[in-house]
Amino acid sequence: MHRVNKDLFPTGGTPAVAEFVDFALFFLVYAFCGWLLEFAYGSIAAGELTNKGFLHGPFSLIYGAGAIIILLTSDYIISSLRFNLLVSLSITALLSVVPLTLLEYVIALVYEEAFGIKPWDYRSEAFNLHGRICLKYSLLWGLLAFILLAVVHPLVKYPLGAIRPGLKSVLVLFFLIYLAVDNYLSIRERIG
């Protein structure tokens, strides 16, 4: 069985539970960071403060899920292959493009089919597929993967790892319940 690289996921406590809590905490932090990124981008583009997110609260689930995919991809590459860190991060960024683009396509499809909304529309972009994905934003996913691994995650992982396991578990439980309620209310609002 593949073990999670402790350098990427520093933790304490029972290994399986602690790893889940670490994954969940990283998911939450990066879902918030993704929301901030989208909020800033959308507000600048619109010329006013705007929240284009699906949820009411400050989380973008696609970014949280994308970050976990990136971290797991990186963990596998770093632990399986013997490259220097820069090469490993670059390979991870390139390899992350495919699953992240697939995630973006599936989420767009689910939003369209289940809720009747188009979360984004790339039809005006070159090399798009059904307006759900396009080459430009797929490559941007790769750049974001590299930035996450080279800059953001090294700054985030140790402070989060320093949180006591009990407190970390309570925080994760609270925010996962919050996300579940927010998701339920957001879905209910959109489907009537």
Secondary structure per residue as TSV (DSSP state, phi and psi in degrees):
chain	resnum	aa	ss	phi	psi
A	1	M	-	360.0	136.9
A	2	H	-	-73.1	128.0
A	3	R	-	-97.6	143.8
A	4	V	-	-72.8	134.5
A	5	N	-	-63.4	119.0
A	6	K	T	-68.5	-18.4
A	7	D	T	-70.5	-33.1
A	8	L	T	-82.7	-32.2
A	9	F	S	-127.8	74.5
A	10	P	-	-69.2	135.0
A	11	T	-	-158.3	179.1
A	12	G	-	-142.8	174.7
A	13	G	S	87.9	-168.1
A	14	T	S	-59.3	126.2
A	15	P	H	-52.7	-49.6
A	16	A	H	-66.1	-44.7
A	17	V	H	-67.6	-44.3
A	18	A	H	-62.7	-39.3
A	19	E	H	-65.0	-42.2
A	20	F	H	-61.0	-45.4
A	21	V	H	-62.6	-42.1
A	22	D	H	-62.2	-46.5
A	23	F	H	-58.4	-46.4
A	24	A	H	-63.5	-40.4
A	25	L	H	-66.5	-43.0
A	26	F	H	-63.0	-40.8
A	27	F	H	-55.7	-48.3
A	28	L	H	-64.2	-45.5
A	29	V	H	-62.7	-45.1
A	30	Y	H	-77.0	-25.4
A	31	A	H	-66.2	-37.7
A	32	F	H	-68.7	-45.2
A	33	C	H	-59.6	-41.0
A	34	G	H	-64.0	-39.7
A	35	W	H	-62.4	-43.3
A	36	L	H	-58.9	-44.1
A	37	L	H	-61.4	-48.4
A	38	E	H	-65.9	-39.1
A	39	F	H	-62.5	-46.2
A	40	A	H	-64.2	-47.7
A	41	Y	H	-61.3	-48.0
A	42	G	H	-65.3	-38.8
A	43	S	H	-68.4	-40.9
A	44	I	H	-65.1	-44.7
A	45	A	H	-63.9	-37.1
A	46	A	H	-86.2	-15.9
A	47	G	T	76.3	11.6
A	48	E	S	-155.3	161.9
A	49	L	-	-65.3	128.5
A	50	T	-	-147.1	139.7
A	51	N	-	-113.7	102.2
A	52	K	-	-90.4	4.0
A	53	G	-	-68.6	160.1
A	54	F	S	-72.9	-40.8
A	55	L	S	-83.2	160.3
A	56	H	S	-75.0	-39.2
A	57	G	S	-82.5	177.4
A	58	P	S	-84.6	62.5
A	59	F	-	-141.2	140.0
A	60	S	-	-119.3	104.9
A	61	L	H	-61.5	-32.0
A	62	I	H	-63.6	-36.3
A	63	Y	H	-71.6	-38.8
A	64	G	H	-62.2	-47.5
A	65	A	H	-65.1	-41.2
A	66	G	H	-60.9	-41.3
A	67	A	H	-63.3	-40.1
A	68	I	H	-64.7	-41.7
A	69	I	H	-59.2	-44.9
A	70	I	H	-62.1	-47.1
A	71	L	H	-63.4	-41.4
A	72	L	H	-67.6	-40.2
A	73	T	H	-61.9	-45.5
A	74	S	H	-63.4	-43.9
A	75	D	H	-57.7	-44.9
A	76	Y	H	-64.6	-45.8
A	77	I	H	-64.4	-46.7
A	78	I	H	-64.7	-40.0
A	79	S	H	-81.5	-21.9
A	80	S	H	-97.7	-34.9
A	81	L	S	-109.1	155.2
A	82	R	-	-109.7	70.1
A	83	F	-	-110.9	163.1
A	84	N	-	-70.7	167.3
A	85	L	H	-61.0	-43.2
A	86	L	H	-62.4	-42.7
A	87	V	H	-65.1	-43.7
A	88	S	H	-60.7	-43.1
A	89	L	H	-65.9	-39.8
A	90	S	H	-65.7	-44.0
A	91	I	H	-62.3	-43.9
A	92	T	H	-59.4	-44.9
A	93	A	H	-59.9	-44.3
A	94	L	H	-65.9	-44.3
A	95	L	H	-71.0	-23.5
A	96	S	H	-71.5	-22.9
A	97	V	H	-57.0	-43.1
A	98	V	H	-66.4	-55.8
A	99	P	H	-66.0	-31.6
A	100	L	H	-70.1	-38.7
A	101	T	H	-67.2	-40.7
A	102	L	H	-61.6	-43.3
A	103	L	H	-58.8	-45.4
A	104	E	H	-61.4	-41.6
A	105	Y	H	-64.4	-47.8
A	106	V	H	-63.3	-42.9
A	107	I	H	-63.4	-43.6
A	108	A	H	-60.8	-43.4
A	109	L	H	-62.0	-45.2
A	110	V	H	-62.6	-45.8
A	111	Y	I	-58.2	-44.4
A	112	E	I	-66.3	-47.2
A	113	E	I	-74.8	-41.6
A	114	A	I	-85.2	-35.1
A	115	F	I	-118.3	-6.2
A	116	G	S	68.1	24.4
A	117	I	-	-123.0	149.9
A	118	K	-	-104.5	105.9
A	119	P	S	-67.3	-25.3
A	120	W	-	-158.1	159.5
A	121	D	-	-139.3	107.9
A	122	Y	-	-101.7	17.3
A	123	R	T	-59.5	-27.2
A	124	S	T	-83.2	-7.0
A	125	E	S	-88.5	146.7
A	126	A	T	-66.5	150.2
A	127	F	T	54.3	51.7
A	128	N	E	-102.9	158.2
A	129	L	E	-121.6	108.0
A	130	H	T	56.6	20.1
A	131	G	T	73.8	1.6
A	132	R	T	-91.2	-32.0
A	133	I	E	-140.0	159.0
A	134	C	E	-153.7	161.4
A	135	L	H	-59.6	-43.5
A	136	K	H	-56.7	-49.2
A	137	Y	H	-77.4	-25.4
A	138	S	H	-65.0	-43.4
A	139	L	H	-66.4	-33.9
A	140	L	H	-63.6	-36.4
A	141	W	H	-57.9	-42.0
A	142	G	H	-62.6	-42.8
A	143	L	H	-63.4	-44.0
A	144	L	H	-62.9	-36.0
A	145	A	H	-62.0	-44.8
A	146	F	H	-63.4	-45.2
A	147	I	H	-62.9	-41.3
A	148	L	I	-58.4	-49.5
A	149	L	I	-74.0	-38.2
A	150	A	I	-84.3	-29.7
A	151	V	I	-120.9	-57.5
A	152	V	I	-71.7	-53.1
A	153	H	H	-61.4	-41.2
A	154	P	H	-59.6	-30.0
A	155	L	H	-80.0	-24.6
A	156	V	H	-95.7	-36.7
A	157	K	H	-64.7	-40.4
A	158	Y	H	-75.7	-41.3
A	159	P	H	-60.0	-39.3
A	160	L	H	-69.2	-35.9
A	161	G	H	-67.3	-22.8
A	162	A	T	-80.5	-12.2
A	163	I	S	-69.0	135.1
A	164	R	-	-57.6	139.6
A	165	P	H	-53.4	-41.4
A	166	G	H	-63.7	-45.1
A	167	L	H	-65.6	-40.6
A	168	K	H	-60.0	-43.6
A	169	S	H	-63.2	-41.3
A	170	V	H	-64.3	-44.8
A	171	L	H	-59.8	-46.5
A	172	V	H	-62.2	-46.1
A	173	L	H	-60.1	-46.4
A	174	F	H	-58.2	-50.1
A	175	F	H	-73.1	-30.1
A	176	L	H	-68.7	-38.4
A	177	I	H	-64.7	-44.6
A	178	Y	H	-56.4	-47.0
A	179	L	H	-63.6	-39.9
A	180	A	H	-62.0	-44.4
A	181	V	H	-66.1	-46.0
A	182	D	H	-60.5	-43.1
A	183	N	H	-63.0	-45.6
A	184	Y	H	-58.8	-49.0
A	185	L	H	-64.3	-38.6
A	186	S	H	-66.4	-41.8
A	187	I	H	-66.0	-46.4
A	188	R	H	-58.9	-40.6
A	189	E	H	-63.5	-36.9
A	190	R	H	-82.2	-29.3
A	191	I	H	-99.1	-3.1
A	192	G	-	81.4	360.0
